[in-house]
Amino acid sequence: MSYGRLIYHNKSSTYFGARVVFPLVQATTKRNVSLTQVVGVNGSYINDNLNYTDITQQITFIVERPIFYKDWFTWGMDFGDWLTCKDKFVKYEPFYFDHFRGWHWEAYVSESPTVTPQSSNIANVTMSLACKPFLIDDESIKYQPVSTLPIYNPTQYNSLPLFHIVGNGDFTMTVNGLDYQFKDTDDELFIDSEKCLVYKSLTERRTSRAILPNHEYPELIPGKNSITLKGNYSKFEYQPRWGRAIV
């Protein structure tokens, strides 16, 4: 048995004297498939919804309470505050575990920490994360310029990128031969394939100005992808958001 760190909002669990017990009992996702029995037919009709289910990942900590906490009550309050989403509404956020080496969960706390003291300064703590079914590559959530050369998706899964354009007027973005048109852009534009949104800001939607092939957002397939942009722009960047299913 060894230990690791959980990192959230740029703060490590070790600040609280908490080390994650490793190896984890790794929760895994499953394909979202439903079966329909057909009378007189061997087997069932398979309805593949082409996605994966969320997972619930339990995490266990061994905690040596830092001396600047006088008791487990004050420690638990601060530990819980650290893990609480700071926005008005709960959302998926990055949780980093150092043993994953370059990948992270997108998750929120679904079960708050339970503290079981073993002595005056040692405790076992358990909590659960509700995680999306894909681990996300750490580097791929950072903006990078869109290359004029083919872009290579190193995973076996389609990714749902986030594009950012700074410019004005009309644009045509072509991804793997499909044209995505955006009209009357005013200063900047985000095309978010995961959230299925086109916006200038989260309070300034621009979806009505977009023409998407088959009303679908761009995806980056495994292997080579080509991306071009036509229009008057000064910046064209993206987050590729490479992912791997937790299977």
JORAQUI-V410272 format. One record per residue. N is the residue number from 1. RES is the residue in three letters. PHI is phi in degrees with one decimal (NA if undefined). NEAR is the number of other C-alpha atoms within 8 Angstrom. Layout:
N_RES_PHI_NEAR ; N_RES_PHI_NEAR
//
This chain:
1_MET_NA_5 ; 2_SER_-132.8_6 ; 3_TYR_-134.7_9 ; 4_GLY_-144.9_11 ; 5_ARG_-114.2_12 ; 6_LEU_-101.4_13 ; 7_ILE_-120.6_11 ; 8_TYR_-144.9_11 ; 9_HIS_52.8_4 ; 10_ASN_63.3_5 ; 11_LYS_-123.5_7 ; 12_SER_-94.0_10 ; 13_SER_-61.1_11 ; 14_THR_-67.8_9 ; 15_TYR_-58.2_7 ; 16_PHE_-93.9_11 ; 17_GLY_74.8_10 ; 18_ALA_-103.1_13 ; 19_ARG_-117.1_13 ; 20_VAL_-78.0_12 ; 21_VAL_-71.0_13 ; 22_PHE_-132.5_8 ; 23_PRO_-75.9_7 ; 24_LEU_-74.2_6 ; 25_VAL_-81.1_5 ; 26_GLN_-72.1_5 ; 27_ALA_-74.6_9 ; 28_THR_-128.6_8 ; 29_THR_-90.8_12 ; 30_LYS_-140.3_7 ; 31_ARG_-64.6_9 ; 32_ASN_-81.8_10 ; 33_VAL_-123.9_9 ; 34_SER_-118.2_8 ; 35_LEU_-113.9_8 ; 36_THR_-122.0_8 ; 37_GLN_-74.6_8 ; 38_VAL_-117.9_9 ; 39_VAL_-60.3_4 ; 40_GLY_82.5_4 ; 41_VAL_-119.4_7 ; 42_ASN_-72.6_5 ; 43_GLY_86.2_6 ; 44_SER_-126.4_9 ; 45_TYR_-77.3_8 ; 46_ILE_-96.1_8 ; 47_ASN_-106.2_8 ; 48_ASP_-91.9_9 ; 49_ASN_-82.2_7 ; 50_LEU_60.6_7 ; 51_ASN_-149.3_7 ; 52_TYR_-124.1_9 ; 53_THR_-86.3_10 ; 54_ASP_-63.5_9 ; 55_ILE_-124.1_11 ; 56_THR_-113.4_10 ; 57_GLN_-104.8_10 ; 58_GLN_-84.3_10 ; 59_ILE_-126.7_11 ; 60_THR_-115.3_10 ; 61_PHE_-113.4_11 ; 62_ILE_-103.2_12 ; 63_VAL_-119.6_13 ; 64_GLU_-107.5_9 ; 65_ARG_-62.2_13 ; 66_PRO_-61.0_8 ; 67_ILE_-68.7_5 ; 68_PHE_-80.4_4 ; 69_TYR_-105.1_9 ; 70_LYS_-80.4_7 ; 71_ASP_-158.6_6 ; 72_TRP_-71.7_10 ; 73_PHE_-64.2_6 ; 74_THR_-67.0_9 ; 75_TRP_-61.6_12 ; 76_GLY_-63.0_10 ; 77_MET_-63.6_8 ; 78_ASP_-69.3_8 ; 79_PHE_-63.1_9 ; 80_GLY_-65.6_10 ; 81_ASP_-61.0_7 ; 82_TRP_-58.6_7 ; 83_LEU_-87.3_8 ; 84_THR_-86.9_7 ; 85_CYS_-58.6_9 ; 86_LYS_-87.4_4 ; 87_ASP_-84.6_6 ; 88_LYS_-63.1_5 ; 89_PHE_-113.5_5 ; 90_VAL_-63.8_7 ; 91_LYS_-147.0_8 ; 92_TYR_-72.0_9 ; 93_GLU_-138.3_8 ; 94_PRO_-70.1_9 ; 95_PHE_-120.1_11 ; 96_TYR_-105.4_11 ; 97_PHE_-126.8_11 ; 98_ASP_-62.9_8 ; 99_HIS_-72.3_5 ; 100_PHE_-78.5_8 ; 101_ARG_50.1_6 ; 102_GLY_102.5_7 ; 103_TRP_-126.1_10 ; 104_HIS_-146.0_13 ; 105_TRP_-78.7_13 ; 106_GLU_-109.4_13 ; 107_ALA_-155.9_13 ; 108_TYR_-142.3_12 ; 109_VAL_-76.7_11 ; 110_SER_-95.2_9 ; 111_GLU_-132.2_7 ; 112_SER_-63.9_8 ; 113_PRO_-60.1_10 ; 114_THR_-111.5_7 ; 115_VAL_-101.0_10 ; 116_THR_-120.6_7 ; 117_PRO_-63.0_10 ; 118_GLN_-103.8_8 ; 119_SER_-159.5_6 ; 120_SER_-65.2_5 ; 121_ASN_-131.3_10 ; 122_ILE_-122.1_11 ; 123_ALA_-147.2_13 ; 124_ASN_-98.4_12 ; 125_VAL_-130.7_12 ; 126_THR_-121.7_11 ; 127_MET_-155.6_13 ; 128_SER_-132.6_13 ; 129_LEU_-109.7_13 ; 130_ALA_-91.3_12 ; 131_CYS_-114.8_13 ; 132_LYS_-62.2_12 ; 133_PRO_-76.3_12 ; 134_PHE_-118.9_10 ; 135_LEU_-77.2_13 ; 136_ILE_-111.5_14 ; 137_ASP_-64.9_12 ; 138_ASP_-56.6_9 ; 139_GLU_-71.0_6 ; 140_SER_-82.0_11 ; 141_ILE_-101.8_10 ; 142_LYS_-100.9_8 ; 143_TYR_-65.3_8 ; 144_GLN_-144.4_7 ; 145_PRO_-60.8_8 ; 146_VAL_-77.1_8 ; 147_SER_-74.8_7 ; 148_THR_-78.0_7 ; 149_LEU_-87.8_5 ; 150_PRO_-56.0_9 ; 151_ILE_-102.9_10 ; 152_TYR_-104.9_8 ; 153_ASN_-88.1_13 ; 154_PRO_-80.9_7 ; 155_THR_-100.5_10 ; 156_GLN_-97.6_7 ; 157_TYR_-121.9_9 ; 158_ASN_-62.2_10 ; 159_SER_-106.9_12 ; 160_LEU_-113.4_13 ; 161_PRO_-77.3_14 ; 162_LEU_-117.9_13 ; 163_PHE_-101.2_11 ; 164_HIS_-134.5_12 ; 165_ILE_-120.0_12 ; 166_VAL_-110.7_11 ; 167_GLY_167.8_12 ; 168_ASN_-138.0_11 ; 169_GLY_97.8_10 ; 170_ASP_-97.6_11 ; 171_PHE_-132.7_12 ; 172_THR_-125.1_11 ; 173_MET_-102.6_11 ; 174_THR_-110.5_12 ; 175_VAL_-121.5_12 ; 176_ASN_51.3_7 ; 177_GLY_86.5_6 ; 178_LEU_-101.5_7 ; 179_ASP_-94.4_10 ; 180_TYR_-116.0_12 ; 181_GLN_-107.8_11 ; 182_PHE_-133.3_11 ; 183_LYS_-101.3_9 ; 184_ASP_53.4_8 ; 185_THR_-67.1_12 ; 186_ASP_-117.2_9 ; 187_ASP_85.7_7 ; 188_GLU_-156.7_11 ; 189_LEU_-152.6_14 ; 190_PHE_-117.0_13 ; 191_ILE_-117.1_11 ; 192_ASP_-107.7_13 ; 193_SER_-71.1_12 ; 194_GLU_-71.7_8 ; 195_LYS_-86.7_5 ; 196_CYS_55.3_8 ; 197_LEU_-136.1_12 ; 198_VAL_-122.1_12 ; 199_TYR_-154.9_13 ; 200_LYS_-88.1_12 ; 201_SER_-144.8_8 ; 202_LEU_-68.1_6 ; 203_THR_-106.3_6 ; 204_GLU_-127.7_7 ; 205_ARG_-78.5_11 ; 206_ARG_-130.2_11 ; 207_THR_-60.9_8 ; 208_SER_-67.2_5 ; 209_ARG_-95.6_8 ; 210_ALA_-104.1_11 ; 211_ILE_-118.6_8 ; 212_LEU_-110.9_10 ; 213_PRO_-62.3_9 ; 214_ASN_57.8_4 ; 215_HIS_58.9_6 ; 216_GLU_-115.6_6 ; 217_TYR_-87.5_9 ; 218_PRO_-66.4_8 ; 219_GLU_-127.1_9 ; 220_LEU_-106.7_11 ; 221_ILE_-80.4_10 ; 222_PRO_-58.0_11 ; 223_GLY_89.8_9 ; 224_LYS_-78.9_9 ; 225_ASN_-135.0_12 ; 226_SER_-113.4_12 ; 227_ILE_-135.9_13 ; 228_THR_-134.2_8 ; 229_LEU_-138.9_8 ; 230_LYS_-113.8_7 ; 231_GLY_146.3_8 ; 232_ASN_-95.0_9 ; 233_TYR_-135.7_9 ; 234_SER_-110.6_7 ; 235_LYS_-148.6_9 ; 236_PHE_-141.5_11 ; 237_GLU_-136.8_11 ; 238_TYR_-158.0_13 ; 239_GLN_-110.1_12 ; 240_PRO_-69.7_11 ; 241_ARG_56.8_12 ; 242_TRP_-64.7_13 ; 243_GLY_-138.0_11 ; 244_ARG_-135.8_10 ; 245_ALA_-65.0_9 ; 246_ILE_-86.9_9 ; 247_VAL_-121.6_5
//
